Amino acid sequence: MTTLAYPVEKRYPRQLAAFERSKKDEGTVSVYVSVKNEPAGLAAVIKALTSEGNSIIKQISVQERGKVAGWAITGFLDMSKTINGTAELERFLRRLGCVEELIISQHKPLLHQVYLFPLMNGDERVVLFSVKRLLTVRAQLEKILTAAGVSVIYYNLGLENGKVFHQHFVEGMGAEQVQDTQKLDLFRDHFIASGFGIFDFQDLDLNQRHGLVKLYDSFECEGIKKDRPACYNMRGILTGFLQALWRIDKLKVVELKCMAIGDLNCEFAIGTE
């Protein structure tokens, strides 16, 4: 695993796992297996995943199902060294009488894993635009609409984008069973790769749905000085993503610190209304 050093890492109070990168494995598939509560059923499925066709488990979790007795197994398998590929594994698992539901999905490229120019994500064309130009546009809009008006527009644009990002990540990993912590990792890595900023979710309680989220090097603060927090778009994106993640309509996100007013980093307080 290669560790990438960030030029200004002295700003960060923690060593963020975001800087660790591994080579993308094209043979990775996501797997979801619903297993009946039968003697030896769970062991049979685990054995199949670990030994059938030379598949390699990259990550796996086993949880008890809530309403019906049994287990739900989710994980990611490296199928690159298998002889017969995913099809043989699927046939084998479906022959097991303890398996009620099975989903095996190919890993799809995420938004920042597309390297064509012009950058394409499906039918969408992605263009590169300098932060300086973006902030010049915002400054001109503030002259016309006032800072308050621009804050509403940028926040609402971010809110919708955050929800769309969540949907992209769920579809990109193949199924709805991707864990919340994995989605946050994808969200963080996407924005690092896109140059928007570096999110730190270590002080966010996913179960209680509250806490603090730090943001380093926010693009909205690049070379500007304000008398109040100015990360309108990033606050909206964070709000929309967490609303979609937690499936709630109301979420309060307040920017407590901001580099635009002289703080070393930006910081958001998260709480349900």
Backbone bond lengths (Angstrom), bond angles and torsions (degrees), N, CA, C in turn:
res aa  C-N    CA-C-N  psi(-1)  N-CA   C-N-CA  omega(-1)  CA-C   N-CA-C  phi
1 M - - - 1.466 - - 1.528 109.42 -
2 T 1.319 116.82 132.67 1.460 121.79 -177.85 1.514 110.57 -97.87
3 T 1.306 117.93 133.52 1.459 122.48 177.40 1.517 108.77 -103.29
4 L 1.319 115.76 126.20 1.455 121.64 -179.94 1.522 109.13 -97.12
5 A 1.326 117.62 126.76 1.461 120.73 178.54 1.524 109.38 -85.65
6 Y 1.333 117.18 131.53 1.462 121.28 178.38 1.525 108.17 -90.04
7 P 1.329 118.74 140.49 1.464 121.63 -172.92 1.523 114.58 -57.39
8 V 1.327 118.62 -31.37 1.461 121.10 -175.33 1.516 110.67 -119.38
9 E 1.341 118.23 39.78 1.450 120.23 -174.70 1.527 112.73 -66.84
10 K 1.337 118.56 -14.51 1.462 120.56 176.59 1.539 111.39 -63.71
11 R 1.324 117.94 -17.14 1.464 120.59 177.36 1.524 112.36 -71.46
12 Y 1.310 116.61 -20.46 1.452 119.29 -167.31 1.518 111.28 -95.49
13 P 1.324 117.53 130.65 1.461 120.89 -178.94 1.516 113.53 -73.76
14 R 1.327 118.09 -14.83 1.454 122.59 -178.35 1.525 109.84 -129.97
15 Q 1.316 114.88 160.96 1.461 119.56 169.71 1.522 107.02 -85.50
16 L 1.306 117.48 113.00 1.461 120.89 -175.06 1.518 110.14 -88.28
17 A 1.336 115.33 133.75 1.459 120.56 179.39 1.519 111.94 -67.38
18 A 1.330 116.69 -10.40 1.463 120.81 -177.83 1.523 112.32 -60.45
19 F 1.334 118.11 -22.27 1.452 120.20 -174.84 1.512 112.31 -88.62
20 E 1.325 117.95 0.90 1.448 121.22 176.69 1.526 109.12 -90.49
21 R 1.297 115.74 131.49 1.450 119.85 -177.39 1.520 109.65 -130.15
22 S 1.303 116.88 141.79 1.456 120.72 172.38 1.521 107.91 -124.14
23 K 1.319 116.26 150.81 1.455 120.61 -178.79 1.521 110.24 -62.68
24 K 1.305 116.39 131.88 1.466 121.03 -178.55 1.527 110.32 -64.65
25 D 1.320 115.24 129.26 1.461 120.46 -178.31 1.521 108.82 -100.90
26 E 1.322 117.00 113.76 1.452 120.98 -177.44 1.524 112.44 -68.01
27 G 1.358 117.66 -15.84 1.452 120.24 -178.67 1.509 114.45 -88.89
28 T 1.325 118.36 9.15 1.462 121.38 -176.62 1.528 111.31 -80.17
29 V 1.341 115.95 134.80 1.463 121.87 173.60 1.513 108.44 -127.40
30 S 1.337 116.41 151.22 1.460 121.13 173.13 1.526 108.58 -95.83
31 V 1.327 116.38 144.06 1.462 122.13 -174.84 1.519 109.94 -130.83
32 Y 1.326 115.59 134.88 1.465 121.94 171.66 1.522 107.74 -129.78
33 V 1.347 116.22 126.05 1.458 121.20 179.87 1.519 109.09 -130.39
34 S 1.332 116.67 123.91 1.459 122.21 174.03 1.526 107.59 -97.78
35 V 1.334 116.73 120.98 1.463 122.42 -171.77 1.525 110.87 -114.53
36 K 1.329 116.79 131.84 1.458 121.68 176.03 1.526 110.51 -67.09
37 N 1.338 114.92 156.82 1.456 120.45 176.59 1.523 108.93 -82.23
38 E 1.324 115.61 79.49 1.458 122.13 -179.50 1.528 110.19 -123.56
39 P 1.336 117.40 151.19 1.468 119.74 177.13 1.531 110.74 -56.76
40 A 1.309 114.55 128.62 1.472 122.43 176.86 1.531 113.76 68.02
41 G 1.341 117.95 3.73 1.464 119.81 -178.70 1.520 112.64 -64.72
42 L 1.334 116.59 -47.72 1.463 120.77 -178.99 1.524 110.67 -62.92
43 A 1.341 115.68 -43.58 1.468 119.84 -179.58 1.527 111.35 -62.67
44 A 1.347 116.75 -37.05 1.464 120.36 -179.38 1.526 111.33 -65.03
45 V 1.331 116.99 -40.78 1.467 120.52 -179.69 1.524 110.39 -68.70
46 I 1.332 117.25 -45.63 1.470 120.62 179.14 1.519 110.42 -59.66
47 K 1.334 116.86 -42.20 1.460 120.57 179.23 1.526 110.63 -62.55
48 A 1.340 116.58 -40.45 1.461 120.29 179.31 1.531 111.16 -64.12
49 L 1.323 116.62 -41.43 1.455 120.07 -178.91 1.525 112.05 -67.76
50 T 1.320 117.12 -32.26 1.460 120.22 -176.10 1.522 113.76 -87.75
51 S 1.343 117.56 -23.16 1.461 118.41 -172.35 1.523 114.66 -122.66
52 E 1.335 118.22 -25.16 1.458 120.31 -173.61 1.523 111.21 -69.43
53 G 1.318 116.74 120.00 1.468 121.54 173.18 1.510 114.57 70.90
54 N 1.337 119.40 18.55 1.465 122.75 179.11 1.526 113.30 64.73
55 S 1.328 117.62 27.91 1.461 120.10 176.12 1.527 109.00 -72.29
56 I 1.338 116.23 150.58 1.457 122.25 -178.87 1.520 109.01 -119.25
57 I 1.327 117.34 125.31 1.462 121.36 179.24 1.533 109.22 -77.17
58 K 1.325 116.37 121.23 1.454 121.13 174.48 1.520 110.71 -90.17
59 Q 1.349 115.52 -34.70 1.464 120.56 178.54 1.514 107.88 -160.66
60 I 1.328 116.86 141.72 1.460 119.60 179.22 1.521 109.42 -152.80
61 S 1.330 117.11 146.48 1.458 122.25 174.59 1.521 108.66 -140.70
62 V 1.336 115.44 146.52 1.462 122.46 179.74 1.519 108.20 -124.43
63 Q 1.332 116.50 125.79 1.460 121.13 179.69 1.519 109.99 -131.09
64 E 1.329 115.83 146.79 1.457 119.79 174.26 1.523 109.47 -72.48
65 R 1.327 116.64 138.62 1.453 120.79 177.98 1.525 109.13 -73.45
66 G 1.321 115.64 146.46 1.454 119.84 -174.05 1.518 115.01 -73.97
67 K 1.333 118.01 -55.27 1.456 121.70 -171.51 1.524 112.63 -89.77
68 V 1.313 118.16 -31.12 1.462 122.19 -176.26 1.525 108.70 -119.97
69 A 1.334 116.56 138.48 1.458 120.07 179.82 1.521 110.74 -61.86
70 G 1.297 115.70 137.42 1.452 120.66 -178.62 1.508 110.65 141.05
71 W 1.332 116.33 -163.79 1.463 120.78 -175.00 1.535 110.75 -136.13
72 A 1.308 113.94 155.85 1.462 121.53 172.43 1.525 107.51 -119.81
73 I 1.311 116.18 123.40 1.460 122.03 -179.36 1.527 108.71 -110.60
74 T 1.322 116.59 126.56 1.463 120.79 176.57 1.523 108.49 -127.22
75 G 1.306 116.81 149.11 1.454 118.94 179.08 1.509 113.47 178.94
76 F 1.323 115.38 -177.61 1.450 123.05 179.20 1.528 108.39 -128.63
77 L 1.320 116.70 129.84 1.456 122.59 -177.58 1.527 110.75 -115.91
78 D 1.321 115.08 142.01 1.461 121.13 172.09 1.525 107.18 -92.79
79 M 1.325 117.09 110.68 1.463 122.53 -177.10 1.531 112.09 -101.94
80 S 1.329 117.09 10.06 1.469 119.85 -172.50 1.521 113.21 -67.61
81 K 1.348 117.69 -23.06 1.465 120.10 -177.64 1.534 112.52 -103.41
82 T 1.311 117.34 7.01 1.459 119.96 -179.56 1.528 110.49 -78.16
83 I 1.332 115.71 153.36 1.464 121.03 -179.06 1.523 110.95 -80.83
84 N 1.333 115.95 -48.46 1.471 120.59 -175.65 1.522 113.43 -103.36
85 G 1.333 116.57 0.42 1.454 119.99 173.94 1.518 114.42 74.05
86 T 1.330 114.45 -162.21 1.456 122.08 -174.35 1.524 112.23 -65.12
87 A 1.309 117.66 -34.34 1.466 121.08 -176.03 1.524 112.23 -58.01
88 E 1.330 116.91 -43.71 1.464 121.07 -178.89 1.529 111.12 -66.22
89 L 1.339 116.57 -41.26 1.460 119.99 177.47 1.526 110.68 -61.91
90 E 1.324 116.30 -41.73 1.464 120.18 -179.86 1.525 110.94 -64.39
91 R 1.328 116.93 -43.65 1.470 120.00 179.02 1.528 111.09 -61.56
92 F 1.322 116.58 -41.86 1.461 120.61 -179.02 1.527 110.97 -63.89
93 L 1.338 116.91 -46.12 1.467 120.32 -178.44 1.522 111.74 -65.18
94 R 1.332 116.25 -38.25 1.469 119.01 -178.98 1.530 112.00 -68.66
95 R 1.322 117.12 -21.89 1.466 119.74 177.46 1.528 112.41 -76.63
96 L 1.331 117.42 -16.48 1.459 120.75 178.84 1.528 109.42 -74.73
97 G 1.308 117.56 127.01 1.458 121.08 -177.11 1.516 114.21 -67.77
98 C 1.319 117.16 -17.08 1.466 120.38 -177.86 1.522 113.38 -84.19
99 V 1.333 118.04 -10.52 1.469 121.95 -176.90 1.521 109.87 -87.18
100 E 1.342 116.16 119.68 1.469 121.65 179.14 1.526 111.86 -94.30
101 E 1.310 116.69 -39.90 1.466 120.91 -178.08 1.517 109.09 -141.30
102 L 1.331 115.62 140.21 1.460 120.82 -178.23 1.522 109.61 -140.85
103 I 1.327 115.51 128.09 1.471 121.34 175.22 1.518 108.02 -131.22
104 I 1.328 116.35 120.00 1.465 121.76 174.32 1.526 107.00 -122.24
105 S 1.332 116.01 120.40 1.467 120.41 -174.78 1.516 110.27 -124.57
106 Q 1.316 115.54 139.34 1.460 120.31 175.20 1.522 109.54 -68.35
107 H 1.329 115.36 141.03 1.455 120.42 175.63 1.528 108.74 -68.91
108 K 1.347 116.20 127.93 1.464 120.36 -179.33 1.524 110.19 -104.43
109 P 1.338 118.28 149.24 1.463 120.03 177.62 1.519 111.20 -61.82
110 L 1.326 116.85 138.78 1.451 121.19 174.64 1.526 109.27 -84.34
111 L 1.322 115.38 175.33 1.456 119.62 -174.98 1.526 112.19 -55.54
112 H 1.357 116.61 -44.01 1.460 118.75 -174.71 1.519 113.00 -87.68
113 Q 1.332 117.79 7.79 1.451 120.58 177.81 1.527 112.09 -101.72
114 V 1.320 117.65 14.98 1.455 122.42 179.25 1.527 108.26 -104.57
115 Y 1.321 118.05 123.74 1.459 120.75 -171.72 1.528 113.31 -116.12
116 L 1.319 119.06 20.45 1.456 120.89 177.77 1.518 109.88 -82.85
117 F 1.319 115.72 159.61 1.462 119.66 175.78 1.516 109.36 -132.15
118 P 1.337 120.21 123.97 1.461 125.18 -1.63 1.535 111.96 -59.82
119 L 1.309 116.88 146.59 1.456 121.02 -179.08 1.512 109.54 -63.72
120 M 1.327 116.69 130.55 1.456 121.15 -178.93 1.519 109.50 -126.29
121 N 1.328 115.36 136.76 1.454 121.81 172.06 1.526 106.06 -127.24
122 G 1.336 115.36 96.56 1.457 118.03 -174.07 1.507 109.63 65.95
123 D 1.332 116.53 -122.91 1.463 121.38 179.15 1.525 111.95 -92.15
124 E 1.333 117.90 0.17 1.449 120.70 -176.20 1.530 110.80 -93.98
125 R 1.303 115.53 136.25 1.464 120.90 174.63 1.527 108.55 -98.63
126 V 1.321 116.97 131.80 1.454 122.47 -178.75 1.521 108.19 -111.22
127 V 1.346 116.94 126.33 1.460 121.13 -179.35 1.525 109.25 -112.94
128 L 1.346 115.72 150.54 1.457 121.36 177.97 1.527 109.02 -91.65
129 F 1.338 115.74 135.60 1.463 120.91 -176.62 1.523 107.11 -140.49
130 S 1.321 118.34 130.63 1.461 120.77 -176.10 1.529 110.60 -68.92
131 V 1.328 115.50 147.03 1.469 120.74 178.69 1.527 110.35 -62.95
132 K 1.319 116.79 -36.21 1.461 120.01 -179.78 1.532 111.11 -59.37
133 R 1.323 115.96 -41.67 1.465 119.61 178.87 1.530 111.24 -68.24
134 L 1.338 116.02 -40.19 1.466 119.53 178.32 1.523 111.49 -60.73
135 L 1.337 116.34 -42.47 1.460 119.87 -179.45 1.525 111.80 -71.92
136 T 1.341 116.91 -28.80 1.468 119.87 174.25 1.520 110.33 -65.46
137 V 1.333 116.60 -41.88 1.468 120.82 176.56 1.522 109.93 -61.22
138 R 1.334 116.63 -43.72 1.465 119.68 -179.32 1.525 111.76 -63.66
139 A 1.333 116.06 -40.13 1.462 119.69 179.30 1.525 111.27 -62.63
140 Q 1.340 116.28 -39.69 1.459 119.70 178.28 1.531 111.31 -67.13
141 L 1.321 116.59 -38.87 1.461 120.07 177.57 1.528 111.54 -64.50
142 E 1.341 116.85 -37.16 1.460 120.35 179.76 1.532 111.43 -65.33
143 K 1.340 115.46 -31.96 1.468 118.33 177.13 1.524 111.27 -66.04
144 I 1.332 115.92 -33.20 1.467 120.61 -177.29 1.523 111.76 -88.46
145 L 1.340 116.14 -45.37 1.465 120.82 -170.94 1.523 113.56 -103.66
146 T 1.323 118.99 -5.15 1.464 127.07 -172.68 1.528 109.77 73.99
147 A 1.314 115.64 158.10 1.466 120.79 -178.98 1.522 111.39 -61.53
148 A 1.331 116.71 -36.35 1.462 120.52 -179.99 1.526 111.04 -64.32
149 G 1.331 116.49 -41.70 1.460 120.09 179.39 1.516 112.02 -65.80
150 V 1.342 116.56 -42.03 1.464 120.54 179.15 1.523 110.87 -66.00
151 S 1.331 117.33 -36.67 1.463 120.22 -179.69 1.520 111.32 -61.59
152 V 1.325 117.13 -38.54 1.471 120.94 179.05 1.530 110.43 -66.93
153 I 1.331 116.36 -44.32 1.466 120.74 -179.01 1.525 110.62 -64.09
154 Y 1.334 117.10 -49.97 1.471 120.83 -177.72 1.522 111.52 -64.58
155 Y 1.334 116.73 -38.75 1.471 119.86 179.14 1.518 110.93 -63.46
156 N 1.320 117.09 -45.84 1.470 120.43 -177.79 1.530 111.93 -69.09
157 L 1.338 117.42 -34.35 1.460 119.72 173.37 1.529 110.35 -62.18
158 G 1.334 115.84 -44.53 1.450 119.97 178.20 1.513 112.42 -64.18
159 L 1.328 116.65 -38.12 1.471 121.09 -179.59 1.525 111.21 -58.11
160 E 1.326 116.62 -47.31 1.471 119.93 179.34 1.522 111.46 -68.57
161 N 1.351 116.13 -38.34 1.461 119.11 179.53 1.525 111.56 -64.46
162 G 1.327 116.84 -37.78 1.455 120.32 178.89 1.513 112.25 -61.65
163 K 1.326 117.07 -39.78 1.466 121.17 178.05 1.529 110.74 -67.45
164 V 1.327 115.86 -39.26 1.470 120.34 179.03 1.527 110.29 -66.50
165 F 1.342 117.13 -40.56 1.462 120.62 177.62 1.518 110.39 -57.40
166 H 1.324 116.75 -44.60 1.462 120.24 -179.60 1.527 110.76 -59.71
167 Q 1.315 116.96 -43.91 1.455 120.53 179.87 1.524 111.35 -64.42
168 H 1.331 117.08 -40.07 1.468 121.29 177.24 1.522 110.72 -59.93
169 F 1.324 116.98 -42.67 1.453 120.70 -176.86 1.524 111.58 -68.73
170 V 1.335 116.31 -39.87 1.464 119.67 177.55 1.523 109.89 -62.54
171 E 1.332 116.22 -46.20 1.463 119.95 -179.99 1.528 110.76 -68.15
172 G 1.336 117.57 -36.94 1.448 121.39 -178.16 1.513 113.43 -64.56
173 M 1.322 117.18 -32.83 1.459 120.52 178.63 1.521 111.74 -88.80
174 G 1.332 117.75 -3.97 1.462 120.17 169.61 1.497 117.03 103.51
175 A 1.343 119.83 -23.47 1.457 119.51 -175.91 1.516 110.17 -163.84
176 E 1.319 115.86 167.03 1.454 122.82 -177.06 1.529 112.58 -72.89
177 Q 1.341 117.39 -10.87 1.454 119.49 -172.49 1.528 114.21 -78.76
178 V 1.321 118.65 0.92 1.461 121.13 179.42 1.530 109.43 -61.65
179 Q 1.326 116.78 131.63 1.454 121.53 -175.94 1.525 111.36 -70.48
180 D 1.358 115.42 155.27 1.461 120.64 -178.26 1.521 112.15 -60.04
181 T 1.320 117.40 -39.60 1.466 119.52 179.70 1.522 111.57 -64.03
182 Q 1.340 116.62 -35.19 1.463 120.54 177.69 1.526 110.80 -68.22
183 K 1.328 116.27 -38.70 1.465 119.62 178.41 1.533 110.78 -64.21
184 L 1.332 116.70 -39.86 1.460 119.48 178.14 1.527 110.99 -65.14
185 D 1.328 117.07 -37.08 1.464 120.49 176.41 1.528 110.92 -62.97
186 L 1.331 116.29 -42.52 1.467 120.51 178.41 1.522 110.77 -64.45
187 F 1.318 115.86 -43.27 1.469 121.88 178.62 1.530 110.06 -59.18
188 R 1.335 116.81 -49.65 1.461 121.86 -179.99 1.533 111.18 -60.35
189 D 1.341 116.33 -48.45 1.461 120.11 -176.92 1.526 112.16 -65.16
190 H 1.339 116.25 -36.78 1.468 119.15 178.70 1.516 110.91 -61.56
191 F 1.335 117.38 -43.58 1.463 119.43 -176.02 1.523 112.17 -75.77
192 I 1.324 117.03 -27.61 1.468 118.89 171.42 1.526 109.67 -65.06
193 A 1.342 115.42 -48.27 1.470 120.06 -178.46 1.516 111.80 -64.50
194 S 1.328 117.25 -30.68 1.464 121.29 -178.06 1.519 112.67 -84.91
195 G 1.328 118.11 -9.53 1.456 120.97 178.65 1.510 114.57 83.09
196 F 1.346 118.06 11.99 1.460 120.99 -178.32 1.527 111.79 -75.79
197 G 1.333 116.72 -35.68 1.455 120.84 -175.92 1.517 109.64 154.55
198 I 1.335 115.77 179.31 1.456 121.35 -175.80 1.523 108.94 -121.46
199 F 1.323 116.83 111.58 1.464 122.10 179.17 1.525 110.31 -86.74
200 D 1.332 115.29 140.66 1.468 122.50 174.82 1.529 107.23 -122.18
201 F 1.350 115.88 112.52 1.466 121.68 -176.11 1.531 113.09 -101.06
202 Q 1.317 118.43 13.51 1.462 120.09 -172.22 1.528 113.64 -68.17
203 D 1.319 118.82 -19.47 1.464 121.52 178.77 1.528 111.85 -104.80
204 L 1.326 117.20 20.13 1.460 121.81 178.32 1.525 109.02 -104.59
205 D 1.332 116.88 123.48 1.467 122.49 178.55 1.530 108.31 -89.17
206 L 1.333 117.25 107.97 1.459 121.54 -176.59 1.524 111.95 -69.90
207 N 1.322 117.30 -30.08 1.465 120.08 -178.85 1.520 111.70 -76.44
208 Q 1.331 116.89 -43.81 1.467 121.01 -179.81 1.528 112.86 -85.78
209 R 1.320 115.88 -12.69 1.465 122.08 178.02 1.532 112.71 60.52
210 H 1.306 115.21 47.31 1.464 119.77 174.00 1.521 108.63 -157.41
211 G 1.313 115.41 166.18 1.461 120.31 179.32 1.512 111.18 141.02
212 L 1.322 115.56 -158.34 1.464 122.00 -178.25 1.521 109.98 -119.83
213 V 1.325 115.75 142.70 1.463 121.94 173.00 1.519 107.43 -124.34
214 K 1.322 115.94 121.93 1.465 120.42 178.61 1.532 109.33 -93.46
215 L 1.314 114.59 149.32 1.465 121.28 178.50 1.519 108.16 -134.09
216 Y 1.331 116.00 122.11 1.458 121.53 179.98 1.527 110.01 -106.97
217 D 1.336 114.81 141.19 1.475 121.52 176.57 1.524 112.69 56.11
218 S 1.311 117.48 47.30 1.460 121.70 176.92 1.527 110.21 -62.54
219 F 1.327 116.34 131.85 1.464 119.82 -178.01 1.521 111.51 -63.39
220 E 1.338 117.38 -25.63 1.464 120.81 -177.66 1.523 112.33 -72.43
221 C 1.330 117.76 -11.96 1.461 121.35 -178.95 1.520 112.66 -105.49
222 E 1.314 116.71 4.99 1.463 122.05 -174.20 1.530 111.17 -61.56
223 G 1.344 116.48 104.46 1.461 121.19 173.59 1.515 115.56 69.06
224 I 1.327 119.60 21.34 1.464 120.80 179.20 1.526 110.33 -120.32
225 K 1.320 115.92 155.49 1.464 122.49 175.67 1.522 108.81 -127.24
226 K 1.331 115.62 130.42 1.455 121.54 -178.92 1.522 108.95 -132.04
227 D 1.330 115.71 167.24 1.462 119.59 177.21 1.531 112.21 -98.00
228 R 1.346 116.40 3.00 1.455 121.03 176.98 1.529 108.41 -152.81
229 P 1.337 117.86 159.52 1.473 120.63 -180.00 1.525 112.13 -51.71
230 A 1.340 116.19 139.77 1.469 119.92 -170.05 1.521 114.29 -126.59
231 C 1.335 119.12 10.93 1.472 120.30 -178.78 1.531 110.57 -87.04
232 Y 1.327 115.89 63.97 1.461 120.58 -176.19 1.529 111.26 -64.74
233 N 1.327 115.75 -46.46 1.461 120.10 -175.90 1.526 111.54 -69.55
234 M 1.320 116.61 -43.73 1.456 120.17 179.97 1.525 111.41 -66.82
235 R 1.297 117.43 -35.62 1.467 120.30 175.72 1.519 110.40 -64.39
236 G 1.341 116.71 -39.72 1.457 120.51 177.76 1.516 112.07 -66.69
237 I 1.336 117.05 -43.30 1.466 120.85 179.16 1.524 110.62 -61.32
238 L 1.334 116.50 -45.19 1.465 120.89 179.30 1.528 110.69 -62.20
239 T 1.328 116.74 -42.93 1.473 120.89 179.67 1.518 110.91 -62.75
240 G 1.336 117.13 -48.60 1.463 120.87 -178.53 1.508 112.47 -62.14
241 F 1.341 116.33 -40.99 1.464 120.05 -179.10 1.523 111.11 -65.54
242 L 1.338 117.54 -44.76 1.463 120.79 -179.11 1.529 111.41 -69.25
243 Q 1.333 117.43 -34.89 1.468 119.40 175.20 1.521 110.66 -60.66
244 A 1.332 116.29 -44.61 1.467 120.05 179.17 1.528 111.00 -68.63
245 L 1.327 116.65 -38.48 1.462 120.87 179.83 1.521 111.20 -61.45
246 W 1.344 115.67 -43.26 1.470 120.78 -175.77 1.529 113.30 -95.98
247 R 1.334 116.34 -2.69 1.473 121.61 179.50 1.531 111.67 57.21
248 I 1.314 115.77 49.10 1.463 121.04 177.18 1.529 108.98 -128.21
249 D 1.315 115.93 153.21 1.464 120.97 -177.82 1.521 112.84 -91.17
250 K 1.326 116.89 -27.28 1.458 121.00 -175.74 1.521 110.24 -117.93
251 L 1.315 115.65 128.53 1.459 121.15 176.82 1.521 107.80 -150.86
252 K 1.317 116.25 131.06 1.459 120.46 -179.21 1.519 109.71 -97.64
253 V 1.312 116.79 120.41 1.465 122.94 178.21 1.527 107.67 -126.49
254 V 1.334 116.19 116.74 1.466 122.06 -177.34 1.524 109.10 -119.20
255 E 1.328 116.75 131.34 1.459 120.04 177.72 1.526 109.48 -84.36
256 L 1.334 116.19 113.37 1.456 122.00 -177.03 1.530 112.20 -89.01
257 K 1.326 116.12 -37.94 1.457 121.61 -179.65 1.521 108.92 -126.51
258 C 1.331 116.20 154.25 1.462 119.64 -179.55 1.521 109.50 -155.72
259 M 1.321 116.15 136.11 1.458 120.65 177.80 1.524 111.70 -63.13
260 A 1.328 117.19 -25.28 1.466 120.84 -179.28 1.526 112.01 -68.03
261 I 1.336 118.20 -21.38 1.465 121.02 178.41 1.535 111.43 -106.01
262 G 1.325 115.67 11.08 1.454 119.73 173.57 1.517 116.24 106.00
263 D 1.319 118.28 -1.42 1.463 120.47 177.67 1.528 110.16 -74.23
264 L 1.336 116.26 157.06 1.462 120.38 -179.43 1.523 112.28 -72.38
265 N 1.319 116.59 -24.41 1.467 121.42 177.07 1.515 108.48 -152.29
266 C 1.313 116.05 169.29 1.460 121.26 175.65 1.529 108.53 -94.45
267 E 1.326 116.50 153.97 1.462 119.76 -177.03 1.523 109.72 -149.96
268 F 1.339 115.96 135.71 1.453 121.95 -177.04 1.529 109.65 -119.92
269 A 1.325 115.75 135.29 1.472 121.37 172.27 1.520 108.14 -92.93
270 I 1.330 116.88 130.54 1.469 123.05 -177.04 1.510 109.17 -112.58
271 G 1.334 117.04 135.62 1.465 121.48 175.62 1.503 111.30 -163.94
272 T 1.324 116.80 150.77 1.455 121.30 176.11 1.505 110.07 -82.34
273 E 1.324 116.61 145.84 1.472 120.85 -178.65 1.522 110.31 -83.79
